[in-house]
Amino acid sequence: MQIGIVSTGTYLPEEFMSGKEIAERAGLPAQVVEEKMGIKKKYIPGSGDHTCEMGIIAAKQAIAKAGIDPMEIDLVIYIGEEHKEYPLWTAGIKLQEEVGALNAWAFDVALRCGTTIMALKVAKSLMIADPSINTVLLAGGYRNGDYIDYENPRTRFMFNLGAGGGAILLRKGHNENLLLETDLITDGSFSEDVVVVAGGTKNPITKEAIDQRLNKLDVLDPEGMKQRLEQKSMNHFLKVIRESLRKSGYREADLSYLAILHMKKTAHEYVLKELGLTEEQSIYLEDYGHIGQIDQILSLELGLQEGKIKDGDVVVLVSAGIGYAWGATTIKWGKGDGNG
């Protein structure tokens, strides 16, 4: 059964923070932020740029590009962050209403920055299993940069967190941009390494907690996490890419474009080198920052705009999320050839 990407949509706020501004707030040399961390600028939310709202804008864009009636959508999957307009709130239902998908049903999914990849697998599985689900909208927003304390050196690797929204529209029987196979790895040994300490049932939010900045992201065991992550991270990152390709009937040599999340420059270059790719076969998101699970959608759109993705290309979307989770999805771009 062929399932294809009909369209995508992205939203970026008007406001941004430069690498130099990040450096000033963190007390770091600008060169470290811009070159080592690879952040020339990142998008930050304006007063109206709420998490679900950014997803709604991106979703409306995807629907308009596809030229479909939103009443044709059978399912809405919210792929944005849990940090959103209200706690204990199903954002997918709001998104469904706002885009006019009144014949659909909706739910939220979450796997940190791996959410989009995981949701593509969930969506495809549901479409295969349920004859009544033919058109699926995945959409959501991200602004976890709100939780960054630039004075906390333990969270420097997250100074790239930005803001934005993204959407993907899938359709059963769509013989273009075929959604092939996904591979995922999760490792719970990292599950409590990066957390916002206060605000949950374990440590309720209090004035004292806020004064101590316990309502911001923190790394509880930085040295232990670093040692454990160094042993696994890149191996798992490359493994999910290779497994996604293999499951989809392709080899590593067939890969044409890698839609990769923002990471430090040396890590980005390492991944490309290991896969035998050139810089022209990906986009380094140094002018955008890390917009969580929206990175893959943004990279896909930028790759198309810049002519780096052409009909017939094998494209892989790849993610790594705190928790820790790694995931990759293979897409055969352009007209389908029966594979998948």
DRENDOLUM-577972 format. One record per residue (C-alpha): residue in one letter; x, y, z. Coordinates in Angstrom, 1 decimal, always signed. Each point is the difference from the previous one (the first is absolute). Layout:
BEGIN
@residu->a	c1->X	c2->Y	c3->Z
...
This chain:
BEGIN
@residu->m	c1->+0.0	c2->+0.0	c3->+0.0
@residu->q	c1->+1.4	c2->+3.3	c3->-1.1
@residu->i	c1->-0.1	c2->+3.0	c3->+2.4
@residu->g	c1->+1.4	c2->+3.3	c3->-1.2
@residu->i	c1->+0.8	c2->+3.5	c3->+1.3
@residu->v	c1->-2.5	c2->+2.3	c3->-1.7
@residu->s	c1->+1.5	c2->+3.2	c3->+1.4
@residu->t	c1->+1.8	c2->+1.6	c3->+2.9
@residu->g	c1->-0.2	c2->+3.3	c3->+1.9
@residu->t	c1->+2.3	c2->+2.0	c3->+2.3
@residu->y	c1->-0.3	c2->+3.0	c3->+2.1
@residu->l	c1->+2.9	c2->+2.1	c3->+1.4
@residu->p	c1->-0.5	c2->+3.0	c3->+2.3
@residu->e	c1->+1.1	c2->+3.5	c3->-1.0
@residu->e	c1->+2.3	c2->+0.3	c3->+3.0
@residu->f	c1->+3.4	c2->-1.6	c3->+0.4
@residu->m	c1->+3.0	c2->-0.1	c3->+2.2
@residu->s	c1->+3.5	c2->+0.3	c3->-1.4
@residu->g	c1->+2.9	c2->-2.2	c3->+0.9
@residu->k	c1->+1.7	c2->+3.1	c3->+1.4
@residu->e	c1->-3.0	c2->+0.7	c3->+2.3
@residu->i	c1->+0.1	c2->-3.6	c3->+1.3
@residu->a	c1->+3.7	c2->+0.4	c3->+0.6
@residu->e	c1->-0.6	c2->+3.2	c3->+2.0
@residu->r	c1->-2.7	c2->-1.6	c3->+2.2
@residu->a	c1->+2.0	c2->-3.1	c3->+0.6
@residu->g	c1->+3.4	c2->+1.7	c3->+0.6
@residu->l	c1->+1.6	c2->-1.8	c3->-2.9
@residu->p	c1->+2.2	c2->+1.1	c3->-2.9
@residu->a	c1->-2.2	c2->+0.7	c3->-3.1
@residu->q	c1->+2.3	c2->-2.3	c3->-2.0
@residu->v	c1->-0.9	c2->-3.0	c3->+2.2
@residu->v	c1->-3.7	c2->+0.6	c3->-0.5
@residu->e	c1->+0.2	c2->+0.7	c3->-3.7
@residu->e	c1->+2.6	c2->-2.5	c3->-1.1
@residu->k	c1->+0.2	c2->-2.8	c3->+2.5
@residu->m	c1->-3.7	c2->-0.1	c3->+0.9
@residu->g	c1->-0.9	c2->+1.1	c3->-3.5
@residu->i	c1->-2.6	c2->+2.6	c3->+0.9
@residu->k	c1->+0.1	c2->+3.2	c3->-2.1
@residu->k	c1->-3.6	c2->+0.7	c3->+1.0
@residu->k	c1->-3.0	c2->-1.8	c3->+1.3
@residu->y	c1->-3.7	c2->+0.9	c3->-0.2
@residu->i	c1->-1.8	c2->+0.9	c3->+3.3
@residu->p	c1->-3.7	c2->+0.4	c3->+0.6
@residu->g	c1->-1.8	c2->+3.3	c3->-0.1
@residu->s	c1->-2.9	c2->+0.9	c3->+2.2
@residu->g	c1->-2.5	c2->-1.9	c3->-2.2
@residu->d	c1->+2.2	c2->-3.0	c3->-0.8
@residu->h	c1->-1.5	c2->-2.6	c3->+2.2
@residu->t	c1->+0.9	c2->-3.7	c3->-0.6
@residu->c	c1->-3.2	c2->-1.4	c3->-1.4
@residu->e	c1->-0.7	c2->+3.3	c3->-1.8
@residu->m	c1->+3.2	c2->-0.3	c3->-2.0
@residu->g	c1->-1.0	c2->-3.5	c3->-1.0
@residu->i	c1->-3.4	c2->+1.3	c3->-1.1
@residu->i	c1->+1.6	c2->+2.6	c3->-2.3
@residu->a	c1->+2.3	c2->-2.7	c3->-1.5
@residu->a	c1->-2.9	c2->-2.4	c3->-0.4
@residu->k	c1->-2.1	c2->+2.6	c3->-1.8
@residu->q	c1->+2.9	c2->+0.6	c3->-2.3
@residu->a	c1->+0.4	c2->-3.8	c3->-0.8
@residu->i	c1->-3.8	c2->-0.3	c3->-0.7
@residu->a	c1->+0.1	c2->+3.0	c3->-2.3
@residu->k	c1->+3.0	c2->-1.3	c3->-1.9
@residu->a	c1->-1.7	c2->-3.4	c3->-0.4
@residu->g	c1->-3.2	c2->+1.7	c3->-1.3
@residu->i	c1->-2.2	c2->-2.3	c3->+2.0
@residu->d	c1->-3.2	c2->+0.6	c3->+2.0
@residu->p	c1->+0.9	c2->-0.4	c3->+3.7
@residu->m	c1->-3.2	c2->-2.0	c3->+0.4
@residu->e	c1->+1.9	c2->-2.8	c3->-1.9
@residu->i	c1->+2.4	c2->-0.5	c3->+2.9
@residu->d	c1->-0.8	c2->-3.1	c3->+1.9
@residu->l	c1->+2.5	c2->+0.3	c3->+2.9
@residu->v	c1->+2.1	c2->+2.8	c3->+1.6
@residu->i	c1->+3.1	c2->-0.9	c3->+2.0
@residu->y	c1->+1.5	c2->+2.8	c3->+2.0
@residu->i	c1->+3.8	c2->-0.3	c3->-0.2
@residu->g	c1->+0.8	c2->+3.2	c3->+2.0
@residu->e	c1->+1.5	c2->+0.2	c3->+3.5
@residu->e	c1->-1.6	c2->-0.6	c3->+3.3
@residu->h	c1->+1.0	c2->+3.5	c3->+1.0
@residu->k	c1->-2.9	c2->+1.8	c3->-1.5
@residu->e	c1->-2.9	c2->+2.5	c3->+0.6
@residu->y	c1->-1.4	c2->-1.9	c3->+3.0
@residu->p	c1->+1.2	c2->-3.0	c3->+2.1
@residu->l	c1->-2.2	c2->-3.1	c3->-0.1
@residu->w	c1->-1.4	c2->+0.9	c3->-3.4
@residu->t	c1->-0.5	c2->-2.0	c3->-3.2
@residu->a	c1->+1.4	c2->+2.4	c3->-2.6
@residu->g	c1->-0.9	c2->-2.2	c3->-3.0
@residu->i	c1->-3.7	c2->+0.5	c3->+0.6
@residu->k	c1->+0.5	c2->+3.8	c3->+0.0
@residu->l	c1->+2.1	c2->-0.3	c3->-3.2
@residu->q	c1->-2.7	c2->-2.1	c3->-1.7
@residu->e	c1->-2.7	c2->+2.6	c3->+0.8
@residu->e	c1->+2.1	c2->+2.9	c3->-1.2
@residu->v	c1->+1.0	c2->-1.4	c3->-3.4
@residu->g	c1->-3.6	c2->-1.2	c3->-0.7
@residu->a	c1->+0.7	c2->-3.7	c3->+0.1
@residu->l	c1->-3.5	c2->-0.6	c3->+1.6
@residu->n	c1->-0.3	c2->-3.6	c3->-1.4
@residu->a	c1->+3.2	c2->-1.1	c3->+1.6
@residu->w	c1->+0.9	c2->-1.2	c3->+3.5
@residu->a	c1->+3.2	c2->+1.1	c3->+1.7
@residu->f	c1->+2.6	c2->-0.9	c3->+2.6
@residu->d	c1->+3.4	c2->+1.2	c3->+1.2
@residu->v	c1->+3.3	c2->-2.0	c3->-0.1
@residu->a	c1->+3.3	c2->+0.8	c3->+1.7
@residu->l	c1->+3.6	c2->-1.2	c3->-0.3
@residu->r	c1->+1.8	c2->+3.2	c3->+0.5
@residu->c	c1->+2.0	c2->+0.9	c3->-3.2
@residu->g	c1->-0.8	c2->-3.4	c3->-1.4
@residu->t	c1->-3.7	c2->+0.7	c3->-0.1
@residu->t	c1->-0.4	c2->+0.6	c3->-3.8
@residu->i	c1->+1.9	c2->-3.2	c3->-0.9
@residu->m	c1->-2.0	c2->-2.1	c3->+2.5
@residu->a	c1->-3.3	c2->+1.6	c3->-1.2
@residu->l	c1->+0.7	c2->-0.8	c3->-3.6
@residu->k	c1->+0.3	c2->-3.7	c3->+1.0
@residu->v	c1->-3.2	c2->+0.2	c3->+2.1
@residu->a	c1->-1.9	c2->+1.7	c3->-2.8
@residu->k	c1->+1.1	c2->-2.5	c3->-2.6
@residu->s	c1->-0.9	c2->-2.9	c3->+2.2
@residu->l	c1->-3.4	c2->+1.4	c3->+0.7
@residu->m	c1->-0.6	c2->+0.7	c3->-3.7
@residu->i	c1->+0.9	c2->-3.6	c3->-0.9
@residu->a	c1->-2.1	c2->-1.5	c3->+2.8
@residu->d	c1->-3.1	c2->+2.1	c3->-0.3
@residu->p	c1->-1.8	c2->+0.3	c3->-3.4
@residu->s	c1->-1.8	c2->+3.1	c3->+1.1
@residu->i	c1->+3.2	c2->+2.0	c3->+0.5
@residu->n	c1->+1.2	c2->+1.3	c3->-3.3
@residu->t	c1->+1.3	c2->+3.6	c3->+0.7
@residu->v	c1->+2.0	c2->+0.9	c3->+3.0
@residu->l	c1->+1.3	c2->+3.4	c3->+1.2
@residu->l	c1->+3.0	c2->+0.1	c3->+2.3
@residu->a	c1->+0.6	c2->+3.4	c3->+1.5
@residu->g	c1->+1.4	c2->+1.8	c3->+3.0
@residu->g	c1->+2.2	c2->+2.7	c3->+1.4
@residu->y	c1->+3.1	c2->+0.3	c3->+2.2
@residu->r	c1->+1.4	c2->+2.6	c3->+2.4
@residu->n	c1->+1.9	c2->-1.9	c3->+2.6
@residu->g	c1->+2.6	c2->+2.8	c3->-0.1
@residu->d	c1->-2.2	c2->+1.5	c3->+2.7
@residu->y	c1->+1.6	c2->-2.5	c3->+2.5
@residu->i	c1->+3.6	c2->+1.0	c3->-0.7
@residu->d	c1->+2.0	c2->+1.7	c3->+2.7
@residu->y	c1->+3.0	c2->+1.5	c3->-1.8
@residu->e	c1->+1.9	c2->+0.3	c3->+3.3
@residu->n	c1->-0.1	c2->-3.8	c3->+0.5
@residu->p	c1->+3.1	c2->-1.5	c3->-1.7
@residu->r	c1->-1.4	c2->-3.5	c3->+0.3
@residu->t	c1->-2.6	c2->+0.8	c3->-2.7
@residu->r	c1->+2.3	c2->+1.5	c3->-2.6
@residu->f	c1->-0.7	c2->-2.7	c3->-2.5
@residu->m	c1->-3.6	c2->+1.3	c3->+0.1
@residu->f	c1->+0.7	c2->+3.7	c3->-0.6
@residu->n	c1->-1.1	c2->-0.6	c3->-3.6
@residu->l	c1->-3.6	c2->-0.7	c3->+0.9
@residu->g	c1->-2.3	c2->+2.3	c3->-2.1
@residu->a	c1->-3.6	c2->+0.3	c3->-1.0
@residu->g	c1->-2.2	c2->-0.8	c3->-3.0
@residu->g	c1->-2.7	c2->-2.2	c3->-1.4
@residu->g	c1->-0.3	c2->-2.7	c3->-2.6
@residu->a	c1->-2.5	c2->-2.3	c3->-1.7
@residu->i	c1->-0.1	c2->-3.0	c3->-2.3
@residu->l	c1->-3.1	c2->-1.2	c3->-2.0
@residu->l	c1->-0.1	c2->-3.7	c3->-0.9
@residu->r	c1->-2.4	c2->-1.8	c3->-2.3
@residu->k	c1->-0.6	c2->-3.6	c3->-0.7
@residu->g	c1->+0.4	c2->-0.9	c3->-3.7
@residu->h	c1->+2.0	c2->+3.2	c3->-0.7
@residu->n	c1->+2.7	c2->-1.2	c3->-2.4
@residu->e	c1->+2.5	c2->+2.7	c3->+0.7
@residu->n	c1->+2.5	c2->+0.7	c3->+2.8
@residu->l	c1->-0.5	c2->-3.5	c3->+1.3
@residu->l	c1->+0.3	c2->-0.5	c3->+3.8
@residu->l	c1->+2.0	c2->-3.2	c3->+0.4
@residu->e	c1->+1.4	c2->-1.6	c3->+3.2
@residu->t	c1->+0.9	c2->+1.5	c3->+3.4
@residu->d	c1->+2.5	c2->-1.3	c3->+2.5
@residu->l	c1->+0.0	c2->+1.1	c3->+3.7
@residu->i	c1->+2.2	c2->-0.6	c3->+3.0
@residu->t	c1->-0.8	c2->+1.1	c3->+3.5
@residu->d	c1->+2.3	c2->-0.3	c3->+3.1
@residu->g	c1->-1.6	c2->+0.6	c3->+3.4
@residu->s	c1->+3.4	c2->+0.1	c3->+1.8
@residu->f	c1->+0.0	c2->+3.7	c3->-1.0
@residu->s	c1->-3.7	c2->+0.7	c3->+0.9
@residu->e	c1->+0.8	c2->+2.2	c3->+3.1
@residu->d	c1->+3.2	c2->+1.6	c3->-1.2
@residu->v	c1->-1.6	c2->+3.1	c3->-1.5
@residu->v	c1->-3.1	c2->+1.3	c3->+1.8
@residu->v	c1->-1.8	c2->+3.1	c3->+1.3
@residu->v	c1->+0.2	c2->-0.9	c3->+3.7
@residu->a	c1->-3.0	c2->+2.0	c3->+1.3
@residu->g	c1->-3.5	c2->+0.0	c3->-1.3
@residu->g	c1->-1.0	c2->-3.6	c3->+0.0
@residu->t	c1->-1.4	c2->-2.3	c3->+2.8
@residu->k	c1->+3.5	c2->-0.8	c3->+1.3
@residu->n	c1->+0.9	c2->+3.7	c3->+0.7
@residu->p	c1->-3.0	c2->+2.3	c3->-0.3
@residu->i	c1->+0.7	c2->+3.5	c3->-1.1
@residu->t	c1->+0.6	c2->+2.5	c3->+2.8
@residu->k	c1->+1.4	c2->+3.5	c3->+0.4
@residu->e	c1->+3.1	c2->-1.5	c3->+1.5
@residu->a	c1->+0.4	c2->-2.4	c3->-3.0
@residu->i	c1->-0.3	c2->+2.9	c3->-2.4
@residu->d	c1->+2.5	c2->+2.0	c3->+2.0
@residu->q	c1->+2.4	c2->-2.9	c3->-0.3
@residu->r	c1->-0.7	c2->-0.3	c3->-3.7
@residu->l	c1->-1.3	c2->-3.5	c3->+0.4
@residu->n	c1->-2.7	c2->+0.8	c3->-2.6
@residu->k	c1->+2.7	c2->+0.0	c3->-2.7
@residu->l	c1->+1.6	c2->-2.8	c3->-1.9
@residu->d	c1->+2.9	c2->-1.6	c3->+1.8
@residu->v	c1->+2.4	c2->-2.9	c3->-0.3
@residu->l	c1->+0.1	c2->-2.0	c3->+3.3
@residu->d	c1->+3.1	c2->-2.1	c3->-0.7
@residu->p	c1->+1.9	c2->+1.8	c3->-2.7
@residu->e	c1->+3.2	c2->-2.0	c3->+0.1
@residu->g	c1->-1.8	c2->-3.3	c3->+0.2
@residu->m	c1->-2.3	c2->+0.9	c3->-2.8
@residu->k	c1->+2.9	c2->+1.1	c3->-2.2
@residu->q	c1->+1.9	c2->-3.2	c3->+0.5
@residu->r	c1->-3.0	c2->-2.2	c3->-0.7
@residu->l	c1->-1.2	c2->+2.0	c3->-2.9
@residu->e	c1->+3.4	c2->+0.1	c3->-1.7
@residu->q	c1->-0.1	c2->-3.8	c3->+0.0
@residu->k	c1->-3.4	c2->-0.2	c3->-1.7
@residu->s	c1->-1.2	c2->+3.2	c3->-1.7
@residu->m	c1->+1.8	c2->+0.0	c3->-3.3
@residu->n	c1->-0.2	c2->-3.7	c3->-0.4
@residu->h	c1->-3.7	c2->+0.0	c3->+0.5
@residu->f	c1->-0.4	c2->+3.1	c3->-2.2
@residu->l	c1->+1.7	c2->-1.8	c3->-2.9
@residu->k	c1->-1.7	c2->-3.3	c3->+0.8
@residu->v	c1->-3.6	c2->+1.4	c3->-0.4
@residu->i	c1->+0.9	c2->+1.6	c3->-3.3
@residu->r	c1->+1.5	c2->-3.1	c3->-1.4
@residu->e	c1->-2.8	c2->-2.2	c3->+1.3
@residu->s	c1->-2.7	c2->+2.3	c3->-1.4
@residu->l	c1->+1.7	c2->-0.2	c3->-3.4
@residu->r	c1->+0.4	c2->-3.8	c3->+0.2
@residu->k	c1->-3.7	c2->-0.5	c3->+1.0
@residu->s	c1->-1.0	c2->+2.2	c3->-2.9
@residu->g	c1->+2.0	c2->-2.1	c3->-2.5
@residu->y	c1->+2.9	c2->+2.4	c3->-0.4
@residu->r	c1->+3.7	c2->+0.1	c3->+0.7
@residu->e	c1->+2.0	c2->+2.7	c3->+1.6
@residu->a	c1->+1.4	c2->+0.9	c3->-3.4
@residu->d	c1->-3.5	c2->+0.8	c3->-1.2
@residu->l	c1->-0.5	c2->+2.9	c3->+2.5
@residu->s	c1->-0.3	c2->+3.3	c3->-1.8
@residu->y	c1->-1.0	c2->+2.5	c3->+2.8
@residu->l	c1->+0.1	c2->-0.1	c3->+3.8
@residu->a	c1->-2.5	c2->+2.2	c3->+1.8
@residu->i	c1->+1.8	c2->+0.2	c3->+3.3
@residu->l	c1->-0.7	c2->+1.9	c3->+3.3
@residu->h	c1->+2.3	c2->+2.8	c3->+1.0
@residu->m	c1->+3.0	c2->-1.2	c3->+2.1
@residu->k	c1->+3.5	c2->+1.3	c3->+0.5
@residu->k	c1->+1.9	c2->+0.4	c3->-3.2
@residu->t	c1->+2.6	c2->-2.7	c3->+0.6
@residu->a	c1->-2.8	c2->-2.6	c3->+0.7
@residu->h	c1->-1.8	c2->+1.1	c3->-3.2
@residu->e	c1->+3.1	c2->-0.4	c3->-2.1
@residu->y	c1->+0.8	c2->-3.4	c3->+1.6
@residu->v	c1->-3.4	c2->-1.4	c3->-0.9
@residu->l	c1->+0.3	c2->+1.2	c3->-3.6
@residu->k	c1->+3.5	c2->-1.5	c3->-0.3
@residu->e	c1->-1.0	c2->-3.4	c3->+1.4
@residu->l	c1->-2.9	c2->-0.2	c3->-2.5
@residu->g	c1->+2.2	c2->+1.1	c3->-2.9
@residu->l	c1->-2.0	c2->+3.2	c3->-0.5
@residu->t	c1->+1.2	c2->+3.5	c3->-1.0
@residu->e	c1->-1.1	c2->+3.2	c3->+1.6
@residu->e	c1->-2.3	c2->+0.6	c3->-3.1
@residu->q	c1->-2.0	c2->-3.1	c3->+1.0
@residu->s	c1->-1.3	c2->+1.6	c3->+3.2
@residu->i	c1->-0.6	c2->+3.4	c3->+1.6
@residu->y	c1->+1.7	c2->+1.2	c3->+3.2
@residu->l	c1->-2.7	c2->+1.9	c3->+1.9
@residu->e	c1->+2.4	c2->+2.6	c3->+1.4
@residu->d	c1->-2.3	c2->+2.9	c3->-0.9
@residu->y	c1->-3.1	c2->-1.7	c3->+1.6
@residu->g	c1->+1.1	c2->-1.7	c3->+3.2
@residu->h	c1->-1.4	c2->-3.2	c3->+1.2
@residu->i	c1->-3.8	c2->+0.0	c3->-0.2
@residu->g	c1->-0.4	c2->-3.4	c3->+1.5
@residu->q	c1->-2.1	c2->-2.4	c3->-2.1
@residu->i	c1->-0.7	c2->+2.7	c3->-2.6
@residu->d	c1->+3.7	c2->-0.1	c3->-1.2
@residu->q	c1->-0.7	c2->-2.9	c3->-2.5
@residu->i	c1->-3.0	c2->+1.8	c3->-1.6
@residu->l	c1->+2.0	c2->+3.2	c3->-0.3
@residu->s	c1->+3.0	c2->-1.7	c3->-1.5
@residu->l	c1->-2.2	c2->-1.8	c3->-2.5
@residu->e	c1->-1.6	c2->+3.2	c3->-1.1
@residu->l	c1->+3.4	c2->+1.8	c3->-0.2
@residu->g	c1->+1.4	c2->-2.9	c3->-2.0
@residu->l	c1->-2.8	c2->+0.3	c3->-2.5
@residu->q	c1->+0.3	c2->+3.8	c3->-0.2
@residu->e	c1->+3.8	c2->-0.2	c3->-0.6
@residu->g	c1->-0.3	c2->-2.7	c3->-2.6
@residu->k	c1->+1.8	c2->-2.6	c3->+2.1
@residu->i	c1->-2.9	c2->-2.4	c3->-0.2
@residu->k	c1->-1.1	c2->-1.2	c3->-3.4
@residu->d	c1->-2.6	c2->-2.5	c3->-1.3
@residu->g	c1->+1.3	c2->-3.5	c3->+0.5
@residu->d	c1->+2.2	c2->+0.9	c3->+3.0
@residu->v	c1->+0.1	c2->-2.2	c3->+3.1
@residu->v	c1->-0.4	c2->+2.3	c3->+3.0
@residu->v	c1->+0.5	c2->-0.9	c3->+3.7
@residu->l	c1->-1.4	c2->+2.1	c3->+2.8
@residu->v	c1->+1.9	c2->-0.6	c3->+3.2
@residu->s	c1->-0.4	c2->+1.0	c3->+3.6
@residu->a	c1->+1.4	c2->-0.3	c3->+3.5
@residu->g	c1->-2.0	c2->+0.9	c3->+3.0
@residu->i	c1->+0.7	c2->+0.4	c3->+3.7
@residu->g	c1->-1.1	c2->-3.1	c3->+1.9
@residu->y	c1->+1.8	c2->-1.4	c3->-2.0
@residu->a	c1->-1.6	c2->-0.8	c3->-3.4
@residu->w	c1->+1.4	c2->-0.3	c3->-3.5
@residu->g	c1->-2.1	c2->-0.4	c3->-3.1
@residu->a	c1->+0.2	c2->+0.1	c3->-3.8
@residu->t	c1->-2.5	c2->-0.2	c3->-2.8
@residu->t	c1->+0.7	c2->-0.6	c3->-3.7
@residu->i	c1->-2.0	c2->+1.7	c3->-2.8
@residu->k	c1->+0.2	c2->-0.6	c3->-3.7
@residu->w	c1->-0.5	c2->+3.5	c3->-1.4
@residu->g	c1->-1.9	c2->+0.8	c3->-3.1
@residu->k	c1->-2.2	c2->-2.5	c3->-2.0
@residu->g	c1->-0.3	c2->-3.4	c3->+1.6
@residu->d	c1->+1.6	c2->-3.1	c3->-1.5
@residu->g	c1->-1.9	c2->-2.7	c3->+1.8
@residu->n	c1->+2.5	c2->-0.2	c3->+2.9
@residu->g	c1->-1.5	c2->+0.2	c3->+3.5
